[in-house]
Amino acid sequence: MAPAELLLTGFEPFDGEAVNPSWAVAQALHGQHIGGARVRALQLPCVFATALPALQAALAAQLPRWVLALGLAGSRSAISVERVAINLIDARIPDNAGAMPLDQPVVAGGPNAYFTGLPAKAIVLALQQAGHRAELSFSAGSFVCNQVFYGLMHALAARPGMVGGFVHLPPLPEQAGRHPTAQPMALDEQVQALRRVITVLAAGTPELAVAGGRTD
């Protein structure tokens, strides 16, 4: 039996960065078979107008079993498993097309929020047990990352056979100068951590009762 597909998305660099760890990790895992999942990577534009259409086209074309979206959180020092996507776009900086929408919904008339489909606590625990810096997060922000997270969960609400969610990654060592408050994480470690995330997800690991998480 052929392995089920896992769509792994990352973003192009944005805000003057030369690299985005989310795409570097997705590229590194593209084509691999991990825990019964075959990984297919997709780069999303950091553009409000085109990020969701690109994701929706991939969902329709590939019909993946799992969808794991990645993004950069430049102020964070740990791998952050996001729990909540909100129906809000409120950009503090322009996207890569120069757009800076404020106080707009991701989906007009959509629910205020969606919870992740990932076993978030189980993933964080597995990462921590493997020695990776990892945490729960209750805020994916209000930029393109949150737009994609919300749009993904809105799409998956009509596709009960698919499971998905969003994970924020810390900056890479070469980005340290632009993110002085964060503790960088090497690309090799991020790749290994996401292999573990995919293993937990593909195994259908149930959620755990673990408290705590960040809200910034």
GIMO-V230181 format. One line per field, one symbol per residue. phi: phi as a letter, one per 30 degrees, with the letter a starting at -180 (. if undefined). psi: psi as a letter, one per 30 degrees, with the letter a starting at -180 (. if undefined). A space follows every 50 residues. Layout:
BEGIN
phi->???
psi->???
END
This chain:
BEGIN
phi->.ddddbdccbcdebhiddbbedddddddceidcbhiccdbcbdcddbedb ddeddddddddchddbbbccaccdcccbdcddcbccdacbddbdddcidb dbhcddbeidedabddcddeddddddddddjcdbadbcbcibcdededed dddddddcbddcbalbbccdddedceddbddccdbddeddddddddeddd dddidddccbcjlcbc
psi->kkllkjkjklllllhglfljfeeeeeeffkfljjhgkkkkkkkkkikeff eeeeeeeeeeefhlekkjkllkjfflglkjjkfkklikkikfllafggki kkhklejkgllelkllflieeeeeeeeefggkkllkkgjgagaeeeeeee eeeeeffgiffkklakkkklllefgeffiffljlkleeeeeeefeeeeee effhklllikllllg.
END
